Amino acid sequence: MATVEIDERIAAVQTTMANLERVFDPASTQAEIGELEKQASAPDLWDDQTNAQRVTSRLSFLQGETRRMSALKSRVEDLPVLFELAEAENDDSALGESVAELEALEKDISDLEVRTLLSGEYDEREALITIRAEAGGVDAADWAEMLMRMYLRYCERHGWPTDVYDTSYAEEAGIKSATFAVKAPFAYGTLSVEQGTHRLVRISPFDNQGRRQTSFAGVEVIPVVEQTESLDIPDDDLRIDVYRSSGPGGQGVNTTDSAVRITHIPSGIVVSCQNERSQLQNKATAMGILQAKLLERRRQEERAKIDALKGDSSGSWGNQMRSYVLHPYQMVKDLRTEEETGNTQAVLDGEIDVFVASGIRWRRQQAAAS
């Protein structure tokens, strides 16, 4: 690799890192960390568990981001020295290691740069994700379960805690729907680009004639609501049903009617929760999900009114957005960004970072254009 090209790439990395530092603003971040540490050390912190979780989660996130920025800055500062030593010693092995570090830094800084694009009103929030089987019968139910696994594996790779609130299993295979929370800062801003219809093309494992099947599953991503945003929902607008939690195939996993299903009669929104042991806890969690869905519906209605006033006739980016083809060839392609890969198994195992990053950049470009 030419020395001039290496020098240009090192200079680009240094410039991007300096820009990221300005956006991150270490001084104000340290001030916020100091304030949060003061709150976290208060003896009555856990008297309000919701606030305590908010404080400790935010503190942990900022401390992690600070360590991440510091480590990246140190690596960027060391980069020219690595190349100088490799060149002085005329060591091809050391030069190869230096190039590998440059490439790794370019990727890590690019990932961090994507984070700076998450500046929407709710982007810092945790996320609630609902996956539903759509057209395609048993294949669609199986596909919905595959998607759920993909996102849970993605979160696991990033160290993001998840909590599955409800899973409705299909009779033959897969799931009808599932709702889970991603309890990490910026989970909503990051994963909201995954919202829409995901299309799978494959040889159906459920067709004894081995025919190719196209099936669909829908992904909904909404931000978790804060206590100050809660809507006042009249009791008469709710129908609350309790039932026994169940696992795959209808097998009972609980001996009491602890699962809760809440129907919001005016809107027809139905939410369920069966992951907690007590009926009271499940009801509280289900109400939280309902609040989030109702607030998201209100935001969408307000956005639609604004778009109508502006004469915005473009379709939502959140409809059919990605195609996964397993037969007759292997390819995953994003229909908005044109991002694609032939490594379908890696994608289904949760390696979707490149699609998420390109989706975030695409959304930012769409917002700027409008």
Secondary structure, 3 states (H helix, E strand, C coil): CCHHHHHHHHHHHHHHHHHHHHHHCHHHHHHHHHHHHHHHCCCCHHHCHHHHHHHHHHHHHHHHHHHHHHHHHHHHHHHHHHHHHHHHHCCHHHHHHHHHHHHHHHHHHHHHHHHCCCCCCCCCCCEEEEEEECCCHHHHHHHHHHHHHHHHHHHHHCCCCEEEEEEEECCCCCEEEEEEEECCCCHHHHHHHHCEEEEEEEECCCCCCCCEEEEEEEEEEEECCCHHHCCCCCHHHEEEEEECCECHHHCECCCCCCEEEEEECCCCEEEEECCCCCHHHHHHHHHHHHHHHHHHHHHHHHHHHHHHHHCCCCCCCCCEEEEEECCCCCEEEECCCCCEECCHHHHHCCCCHHHHHHHHHHHHHHHHHC
